[in-house]
Amino acid sequence: MRFDFTDLRLFQFVIQTGSITRGAERAHLALASASARIRGMEEALGVPLLTRGRRGVEPTEAGRSLLDHARIVLQQIETMRGDLGAYSRGLKGSVRILANTSALSEHLPALLASFLAAHPTVDVDLEDRESPAIGVAIRAGEADIGIGSQAALVPGLECHAFRTDRLVLAVPANHPLARRRKSSFAELLDLDFVGLPRGTALDDHVSMQAARLGRALRLRVRVNSLDAVCAMVAAGVGVGIVPETTLSRHRRVLPIAALRLSEAWSLRELSLIVRDSRRLTRPARLLYDALRKPG
């Protein structure tokens, strides 16, 4: 059998997206070409690799085995590329990071700006994920580095303390709650909320806590950033749950106040997560070392 790296990357993308069409798009291949490559792999192996249904595709047992091997091979290629890139001026390295909303919005921008300025041949691909999904993805080799809460610490991963992250309720400065220091989350669920887009890590996290109480957030509006949440709160649209660092920045210029939550889930220790720091590509290792420096 003869597979090339394009075949393996394509197969990985198809499984990640659950669709040959979307997998082909991520691999920058025409759908017909992608379908032919998948069929060719199945014919070469003599077994079906995908189960096709109306909602997309799923790997067969043979497909899952191939996916495991593909991840190992592609990771080794990226490691080789990163190491050799140190000796070739024109070769750019790329590092893929998965981070929860707080890390991505509050802790990473300044760190990445400094790192990228110092390493012009390294690119960074960032994606917002909820912490439990980050741990699973890192273990599966879908990204180089993860940053998430304790929920991301699945077995078999290497982790290092990164930052402390506290979630608070942002309220208008003239709101009755602004005079209180702390409240339970259950007491707040009759309020109107300003939220983030569906699927963002923080939105998923807060919605899950409401669901555990048998409730749903009363959302007046969804906005596309934590900064926009604070602006809406200051305008009196509603209240919003944001990292304390976000609110501290904005309360200098906006009429908003912070109310701490009594639940343990509002105080999170963020960790830097990798499969094995010794096997990171050279660009990923450089970024990993930079992120490990005390804040």
Residue, then its C-alpha position, 0 to 999 in steps of 0.5 A: m500500500r502507498f499513502d502519502f502525507t496528503d492522504l493522511r492529513l485528509f483522513q485526519f481532517v475528515i474525522q475531525t469534521g465528520s464530513i468528507t466535504r469539510g475535510a476536503e476544504r481543510a485539506h485544500l482539495a476538491l471534493a472529487s479528489a478527496s473522495a477518490r483518495i479515501r476510496g483509494m485508501e480503503e481499496a489499498l487496505g481492503v477494509p472500509l475506513l468510514t461509515r457514511g450516513r445522512r449526518g456525515v461520516e464516522p470512522t470504523e474500527a479500522g479507520r480509528s486505527l489508521l487515525d492513530h497511526a496518521r497522528i503519530v506519522l504527521q506529528q513526527i513530520e512536524t517535529m522534523r520540520g520544526d527541527l530542520g527549520a532552525y537551519s533554514r531561514g526561509l522555512k516557517g514553523s507553525v504552532r497550534i494552540l487550543a485555549n479557553t476563552s479567558a486564556l485566549s482573551e486575557h492572558l495570551p495576547a500580550l504573551l503572543a505579541s512578545f513571542l511573535a515579535a521575537h520569532p518572525t518565522v513562527d506562526v500561531d494558530l489559535e482556537d477557542r475550546e472548552s477545557p474538557a475538549i482541550g485535554v481530549a484534543i491534546r491527547a489525540g494530537e490535534a494541537d501542540i499546546g493547550i491552556g485550560s482549567q482543571a477539567a482539561l487535565v485528562p490522564g497521560l498529559e504533561c501540565h504546568a501551572f499557568r495563571t489563576d482565573r476568577l470569573v465574576l458577574a459584571v453589573p452596572a455601577n448603579h445596580p443594586l448588586a453593585r453594593r454586594r461583594k458575593s452572591s450564589f449563581a442561583e440567585l442571579l438566574d432571573l436577571d437579564f444576561v449579556g452573553l458570548p456567541r454559542g460554542t465559545a468556551l466561556d458560554d458553554h461553561v456558564s450555560m452548563q452551570a445554569a443547566r445543572l441548576g435546572r435553569a437556562l440563562r435569560l439572554r438579551v443579546r450575544v456579543n462577539s467579545l468580552d470587551a463588548v460584554c462589558a460595554m453592554v453591561a455598562a449601558g444597562v443592557g444586562v449583566g454578564i459573567v467575565p474574567e475578573t481581569t477583564l472587568s478590572r481593565h474596563r472598570r477604569v473607564l466604564p461604570i461597571a462593578a464586580l460581584r464575586l460568585s460563591e461557587a467553586w467553579s468560578l475560581r479556576e487554575l489554568s494549566l499549560i498542557v502538552r502530550d510530551s514537552r520533549r517531543l514538541t517541534r522546535p517552534a512549539r518548544l520555544l513557545y511552550d518555554a515562553l509561556r512557562k515563564p511566571g506572569 
